[in-house]
Amino acid sequence: MQFELSTRGHVAADLAAALRRLDPSVEVALDAGRGRLEVLASATVVQVMDVLQGLGCVVRPLEKDVHISGGSTCCGHCG
């Protein structure tokens, strides 16, 4: 699941640590410059959003997956 964060300054490790309450094996990929976050977890979108909002993130789910460096949407064909 992917999200747009309209607040900046977050660190992927901090986001992952907070999300581990939902899923100990969570994986995150953060493009801090664009404010995009990918979360691979067994949690629901609503659960993830609740945690992120609790950290002060203004967050909305992305309707269409985008490439986030290091994330699962990488097809390996970037030029």
N, C-alpha and C positions, 0 to 999 in steps of 0.2 A: 504494500500500500504506500502511496506517495502523498506528500503534503507540501503545501506552500506555507512558509513561516513569514509573516509580515514583520516580525521582530527579529533583529539581528544580534549577533554577539554570542550565540550559543555554540557550544563545543560538542562534537559528536560523542565523545566519551561520557560527558555529563548526561546527555540525552539517553544514551544506552543504559547508563547506570540507573536512571530513574525508571526506564521501561522494563528493567529486569524484574521489577516487582510483579509484572504481568506475565513475563516469559523469561526464564533464566537464560535461554539460548538466543535471545533477541539479537538481531544484527541491524545496524543502521549505516546509511551512507548519507553524508550531509554535504551539500554544495552551499556553503555558508554565504558565498558571494551572491548567489541567486536566491537564497532563502528557500531551498528545496531539500526535502528530507525523504528518504526511503526507509521504511521500517519493514523488516521481515520478522514476523512474530505470529504466534498462535492467537494473539489477542484480536479483538474486534477494532474496527476503525473508531468507534465511539470510545472504547477503553483507552486507546492510544491518545486520542484527542484530549480526553480528560486529564491524563498524566501530563501531556505537553502544556495544556492550559494552566495546570497547577504549577508549572515552572515559569509561568509568565509569557508563554508563547501565544501569539495570536496566530491561529492555525486554521487552514481549510484543506480538505482533501482535494487532490488534483483529479479531474475527471478523466484525463488521458495520461498514461504513463509517459514520462520524459526520460532522457538519458541523464543519469546522475553518476558521475565518475565513481567507480568502485561498486556501483549497485548492480542489481540483478538484471537491469534492462540493457546492459552493455552487450552488444552483438559482436563486438570485436572488429568492426569494419570502419572505425573512425579513421579518416584520412590524415 
